[in-house]
Amino acid sequence: MVWPWPKTPSSHDPVDWVLELGRFDYQRWQKGWVDLFNSHRLVHNARKIQKIVVSKEGDGAFVVVDVDTL
């Protein structure tokens, strides 16, 4: 899994996005999230699960979540 990000809040075109975190590496990803939450204050994080789908084999899934962050 990789996680592309918009360069700015107005970068809506994926052509302009950047790859901040490459393939999953627990320690690197943990450091990235810890640094983010240590340098910013989350005012609210309202989430509403819209849909959950699990594969027939039970080995994969995805969820659609409406996230309102400030």
N, CA, C and O atoms as CSV, one atom per row, in Angstrom:
chain,resi,resn,atom,element,x,y,z
A,1,MET,N,N,0.837,-1.167,0.000
A,1,MET,CA,C,0.000,0.000,0.000
A,1,MET,C,C,0.886,1.235,0.000
A,1,MET,O,O,1.894,1.281,0.706
A,2,VAL,N,N,0.520,2.221,-0.779
A,2,VAL,CA,C,1.171,3.521,-0.762
A,2,VAL,C,C,0.095,4.574,-0.550
A,2,VAL,O,O,-1.089,4.309,-0.756
A,3,TRP,N,N,0.503,5.758,-0.141
A,3,TRP,CA,C,-0.475,6.769,0.208
A,3,TRP,C,C,-0.117,8.103,-0.428
A,3,TRP,O,O,0.659,8.866,0.148
A,4,PRO,N,N,-0.675,8.410,-1.625
A,4,PRO,CA,C,-0.401,9.702,-2.250
A,4,PRO,C,C,-1.188,10.817,-1.559
A,4,PRO,O,O,-2.284,10.592,-1.046
A,5,TRP,N,N,-0.609,12.026,-1.556
A,5,TRP,CA,C,-1.230,13.174,-0.892
A,5,TRP,C,C,-1.237,14.380,-1.822
A,5,TRP,O,O,-0.319,14.546,-2.625
A,6,PRO,N,N,-2.257,15.221,-1.726
A,6,PRO,CA,C,-2.226,16.487,-2.462
A,6,PRO,C,C,-1.120,17.386,-1.902
A,6,PRO,O,O,-0.880,17.395,-0.695
A,7,LYS,N,N,-0.445,18.142,-2.780
A,7,LYS,CA,C,0.600,19.060,-2.327
A,7,LYS,C,C,0.030,20.165,-1.454
A,7,LYS,O,O,0.654,20.580,-0.477
A,8,THR,N,N,-1.160,20.643,-1.811
A,8,THR,CA,C,-1.827,21.722,-1.074
A,8,THR,C,C,-3.297,21.360,-0.918
A,8,THR,O,O,-3.773,20.446,-1.592
A,9,PRO,N,N,-4.030,22.053,-0.045
A,9,PRO,CA,C,-5.461,21.772,0.089
A,9,PRO,C,C,-6.248,21.995,-1.204
A,9,PRO,O,O,-7.346,21.459,-1.351
A,10,SER,N,N,-5.708,22.772,-2.138
A,10,SER,CA,C,-6.427,23.021,-3.390
A,10,SER,C,C,-5.929,22.144,-4.544
A,10,SER,O,O,-6.355,22.336,-5.683
A,11,SER,N,N,-5.047,21.197,-4.274
A,11,SER,CA,C,-4.534,20.288,-5.322
A,11,SER,C,C,-5.519,19.139,-5.516
A,11,SER,O,O,-5.315,18.040,-4.999
A,12,HIS,N,N,-6.583,19.401,-6.263
A,12,HIS,CA,C,-7.626,18.390,-6.457
A,12,HIS,C,C,-7.310,17.411,-7.590
A,12,HIS,O,O,-7.886,16.325,-7.650
A,13,ASP,N,N,-6.407,17.788,-8.476
A,13,ASP,CA,C,-6.035,16.929,-9.595
A,13,ASP,C,C,-4.940,15.960,-9.141
A,13,ASP,O,O,-3.861,16.408,-8.753
A,14,PRO,N,N,-5.185,14.649,-9.178
A,14,PRO,CA,C,-4.186,13.673,-8.736
A,14,PRO,C,C,-2.849,13.775,-9.465
A,14,PRO,O,O,-1.841,13.273,-8.968
A,15,VAL,N,N,-2.821,14.415,-10.635
A,15,VAL,CA,C,-1.562,14.593,-11.356
A,15,VAL,C,C,-0.577,15.396,-10.510
A,15,VAL,O,O,0.634,15.217,-10.635
A,16,ASP,N,N,-1.085,16.279,-9.651
A,16,ASP,CA,C,-0.243,17.137,-8.813
A,16,ASP,C,C,0.119,16.517,-7.467
A,16,ASP,O,O,0.862,17.127,-6.699
A,17,TRP,N,N,-0.383,15.325,-7.159
A,17,TRP,CA,C,-0.161,14.733,-5.852
A,17,TRP,C,C,1.260,14.199,-5.718
A,17,TRP,O,O,1.942,13.958,-6.713
A,18,VAL,N,N,1.692,14.020,-4.483
A,18,VAL,CA,C,3.032,13.519,-4.191
A,18,VAL,C,C,2.929,12.239,-3.367
A,18,VAL,O,O,1.907,11.978,-2.731
A,19,LEU,N,N,3.979,11.460,-3.385
A,19,LEU,CA,C,4.015,10.205,-2.634
A,19,LEU,C,C,4.884,10.424,-1.406
A,19,LEU,O,O,6.109,10.325,-1.473
A,20,GLU,N,N,4.240,10.722,-0.282
A,20,GLU,CA,C,4.961,11.000,0.961
A,20,GLU,C,C,5.430,9.727,1.654
A,20,GLU,O,O,6.537,9.677,2.190
A,21,LEU,N,N,4.599,8.713,1.641
A,21,LEU,CA,C,4.937,7.444,2.288
A,21,LEU,C,C,4.855,6.332,1.254
A,21,LEU,O,O,3.799,6.104,0.664
A,22,GLY,N,N,5.953,5.649,1.037
A,22,GLY,CA,C,5.965,4.548,0.080
A,22,GLY,C,C,5.372,3.292,0.685
A,22,GLY,O,O,4.494,3.359,1.545
A,23,ARG,N,N,5.845,2.174,0.241
A,23,ARG,CA,C,5.350,0.886,0.712
A,23,ARG,C,C,5.341,0.826,2.230
A,23,ARG,O,O,6.230,1.375,2.881
A,24,PHE,N,N,4.340,0.160,2.797
A,24,PHE,CA,C,4.137,0.163,4.243
A,24,PHE,C,C,5.363,-0.334,4.997
A,24,PHE,O,O,5.867,-1.430,4.749
A,25,ASP,N,N,5.820,0.483,5.906
A,25,ASP,CA,C,6.884,0.151,6.849
A,25,ASP,C,C,6.420,0.682,8.200
A,25,ASP,O,O,6.314,1.893,8.392
A,26,TYR,N,N,6.147,-0.218,9.129
A,26,TYR,CA,C,5.503,0.153,10.389
A,26,TYR,C,C,6.213,1.312,11.089
A,26,TYR,O,O,5.568,2.294,11.456
A,27,GLN,N,N,7.514,1.215,11.278
A,27,GLN,CA,C,8.240,2.244,12.030
A,27,GLN,C,C,8.233,3.591,11.321
A,27,GLN,O,O,8.062,4.626,11.965
A,28,ARG,N,N,8.416,3.591,10.002
A,28,ARG,CA,C,8.428,4.844,9.246
A,28,ARG,C,C,7.043,5.487,9.261
A,28,ARG,O,O,6.916,6.693,9.474
A,29,TRP,N,N,6.004,4.676,9.034
A,29,TRP,CA,C,4.645,5.219,9.028
A,29,TRP,C,C,4.267,5.706,10.429
A,29,TRP,O,O,3.645,6.760,10.562
A,30,GLN,N,N,4.627,4.966,11.462
A,30,GLN,CA,C,4.318,5.383,12.827
A,30,GLN,C,C,4.975,6.728,13.124
A,30,GLN,O,O,4.342,7.615,13.696
A,31,LYS,N,N,6.229,6.881,12.742
A,31,LYS,CA,C,6.932,8.145,12.972
A,31,LYS,C,C,6.220,9.295,12.254
A,31,LYS,O,O,6.065,10.381,12.813
A,32,GLY,N,N,5.793,9.050,11.021
A,32,GLY,CA,C,5.083,10.084,10.262
A,32,GLY,C,C,3.808,10.536,10.957
A,32,GLY,O,O,3.538,11.733,11.051
A,33,TRP,N,N,3.019,9.574,11.445
A,33,TRP,CA,C,1.766,9.929,12.127
A,33,TRP,C,C,2.027,10.572,13.478
A,33,TRP,O,O,1.337,11.523,13.846
A,34,VAL,N,N,3.006,10.079,14.226
A,34,VAL,CA,C,3.343,10.676,15.524
A,34,VAL,C,C,3.805,12.119,15.326
A,34,VAL,O,O,3.392,13.014,16.063
A,35,ASP,N,N,4.663,12.341,14.328
A,35,ASP,CA,C,5.133,13.706,14.037
A,35,ASP,C,C,3.961,14.618,13.671
A,35,ASP,O,O,3.898,15.763,14.118
A,36,LEU,N,N,3.037,14.109,12.860
A,36,LEU,CA,C,1.871,14.908,12.460
A,36,LEU,C,C,1.030,15.309,13.669
A,36,LEU,O,O,0.677,16.477,13.828
A,37,PHE,N,N,0.713,14.335,14.518
A,37,PHE,CA,C,-0.141,14.632,15.663
A,37,PHE,C,C,0.584,15.416,16.751
A,37,PHE,O,O,-0.065,16.071,17.567
A,38,ASN,N,N,1.913,15.365,16.781
A,38,ASN,CA,C,2.668,16.188,17.727
A,38,ASN,C,C,2.779,17.633,17.262
A,38,ASN,O,O,2.989,18.533,18.076
A,39,SER,N,N,2.639,17.861,15.960
A,39,SER,CA,C,2.809,19.220,15.428
A,39,SER,C,C,1.497,19.914,15.077
A,39,SER,O,O,1.512,21.086,14.701
A,40,HIS,N,N,0.367,19.223,15.188
A,40,HIS,CA,C,-0.936,19.803,14.863
A,40,HIS,C,C,-1.947,19.460,15.953
A,40,HIS,O,O,-1.787,18.490,16.694
A,41,ARG,N,N,-2.976,20.271,16.028
A,41,ARG,CA,C,-4.046,20.015,16.992
A,41,ARG,C,C,-5.313,19.643,16.232
A,41,ARG,O,O,-5.783,20.411,15.392
A,42,LEU,N,N,-5.861,18.481,16.521
A,42,LEU,CA,C,-7.092,18.026,15.894
A,42,LEU,C,C,-8.264,18.580,16.689
A,42,LEU,O,O,-8.434,18.249,17.862
A,43,VAL,N,N,-9.073,19.424,16.053
A,43,VAL,CA,C,-10.193,20.069,16.732
A,43,VAL,C,C,-11.362,19.101,16.867
A,43,VAL,O,O,-11.944,18.962,17.942
A,44,HIS,N,N,-11.697,18.438,15.774
A,44,HIS,CA,C,-12.703,17.377,15.840
A,44,HIS,C,C,-12.471,16.398,14.708
A,44,HIS,O,O,-11.794,16.708,13.728
A,45,ASN,N,N,-13.036,15.221,14.855
A,45,ASN,CA,C,-12.857,14.156,13.886
A,45,ASN,C,C,-14.137,13.328,13.874
A,45,ASN,O,O,-14.205,12.253,14.471
A,46,ALA,N,N,-15.144,13.846,13.189
A,46,ALA,CA,C,-16.449,13.174,13.130
A,46,ALA,C,C,-16.446,12.191,11.964
A,46,ALA,O,O,-16.193,12.577,10.822
A,47,ARG,N,N,-16.727,10.926,12.250
A,47,ARG,CA,C,-16.716,9.885,11.214
A,47,ARG,C,C,-18.066,9.200,11.138
A,47,ARG,O,O,-18.723,8.964,12.153
A,48,LYS,N,N,-18.469,8.884,9.910
A,48,LYS,CA,C,-19.700,8.132,9.705
A,48,LYS,C,C,-19.404,7.026,8.702
A,48,LYS,O,O,-19.052,7.303,7.556
A,49,ILE,N,N,-19.547,5.773,9.129
A,49,ILE,CA,C,-19.311,4.635,8.246
A,49,ILE,C,C,-20.487,4.541,7.283
A,49,ILE,O,O,-21.642,4.445,7.700
A,50,GLN,N,N,-20.174,4.569,5.972
A,50,GLN,CA,C,-21.204,4.514,4.942
A,50,GLN,C,C,-21.425,3.096,4.423
A,50,GLN,O,O,-22.547,2.710,4.097
A,51,LYS,N,N,-20.317,2.313,4.351
A,51,LYS,CA,C,-20.418,0.980,3.762
A,51,LYS,C,C,-19.215,0.143,4.193
A,51,LYS,O,O,-18.101,0.657,4.296
A,52,ILE,N,N,-19.444,-1.148,4.444
A,52,ILE,CA,C,-18.363,-2.102,4.718
A,52,ILE,C,C,-18.588,-3.322,3.830
A,52,ILE,O,O,-19.689,-3.871,3.782
A,53,VAL,N,N,-17.534,-3.741,3.129
A,53,VAL,CA,C,-17.616,-4.922,2.276
A,53,VAL,C,C,-16.445,-5.830,2.619
A,53,VAL,O,O,-15.292,-5.399,2.617
A,54,VAL,N,N,-16.753,-7.108,2.918
A,54,VAL,CA,C,-15.730,-8.104,3.226
A,54,VAL,C,C,-15.785,-9.162,2.135
A,54,VAL,O,O,-16.864,-9.577,1.711
A,55,SER,N,N,-14.602,-9.597,1.681
A,55,SER,CA,C,-14.552,-10.626,0.636
A,55,SER,C,C,-15.172,-11.931,1.138
A,55,SER,O,O,-15.241,-12.176,2.343
A,56,LYS,N,N,-15.622,-12.760,0.198
A,56,LYS,CA,C,-16.222,-14.056,0.554
A,56,LYS,C,C,-15.263,-14.910,1.372
A,56,LYS,O,O,-15.682,-15.666,2.249
A,57,GLU,N,N,-13.956,-14.782,1.073
A,57,GLU,CA,C,-12.944,-15.579,1.769
A,57,GLU,C,C,-12.578,-14.993,3.135
A,57,GLU,O,O,-11.906,-15.648,3.932
A,58,GLY,N,N,-13.011,-13.782,3.400
A,58,GLY,CA,C,-12.700,-13.144,4.679
A,58,GLY,C,C,-11.274,-12.632,4.782
A,58,GLY,O,O,-10.803,-12.319,5.875
A,59,ASP,N,N,-10.573,-12.544,3.632
A,59,ASP,CA,C,-9.176,-12.124,3.684
A,59,ASP,C,C,-8.948,-10.707,3.148
A,59,ASP,O,O,-7.804,-10.271,3.018
A,60,GLY,N,N,-10.007,-10.007,2.846
A,60,GLY,CA,C,-9.879,-8.634,2.350
A,60,GLY,C,C,-11.165,-7.872,2.586
A,60,GLY,O,O,-12.241,-8.456,2.714
A,61,ALA,N,N,-11.035,-6.566,2.640
A,61,ALA,CA,C,-12.224,-5.752,2.875
A,61,ALA,C,C,-11.944,-4.305,2.509
A,61,ALA,O,O,-10.794,-3.901,2.339
A,62,PHE,N,N,-13.015,-3.536,2.392
A,62,PHE,CA,C,-12.872,-2.091,2.290
A,62,PHE,C,C,-14.057,-1.435,2.971
A,62,PHE,O,O,-15.123,-2.029,3.126
A,63,VAL,N,N,-13.840,-0.206,3.367
A,63,VAL,CA,C,-14.880,0.559,4.047
A,63,VAL,C,C,-14.923,1.949,3.438
A,63,VAL,O,O,-13.891,2.521,3.087
A,64,VAL,N,N,-16.129,2.483,3.320
A,64,VAL,CA,C,-16.312,3.856,2.866
A,64,VAL,C,C,-16.702,4.658,4.095
A,64,VAL,O,O,-17.723,4.391,4.730
A,65,VAL,N,N,-15.867,5.658,4.425
A,65,VAL,CA,C,-16.091,6.459,5.632
A,65,VAL,C,C,-16.166,7.931,5.252
A,65,VAL,O,O,-15.302,8.442,4.539
A,66,ASP,N,N,-17.195,8.603,5.729
A,66,ASP,CA,C,-17.314,10.051,5.566
A,66,ASP,C,C,-16.646,10.682,6.787
A,66,ASP,O,O,-17.136,10.544,7.908
A,67,VAL,N,N,-15.523,11.376,6.568
A,67,VAL,CA,C,-14.741,11.939,7.660
A,67,VAL,C,C,-14.805,13.455,7.591
A,67,VAL,O,O,-14.458,14.050,6.570
A,68,ASP,N,N,-15.242,14.073,8.662
A,68,ASP,CA,C,-15.272,15.528,8.772
A,68,ASP,C,C,-14.196,15.938,9.766
A,68,ASP,O,O,-14.375,15.783,10.974
A,69,THR,N,N,-13.085,16.456,9.267
A,69,THR,CA,C,-11.999,16.875,10.152
A,69,THR,C,C,-11.852,18.378,10.109
A,69,THR,O,O,-12.220,19.020,9.125
A,70,LEU,N,N,-11.321,18.932,11.163
A,70,LEU,CA,C,-11.102,20.371,11.234
A,70,LEU,C,C,-9.745,20.614,11.845
A,70,LEU,O,O,-9.337,21.764,12.008
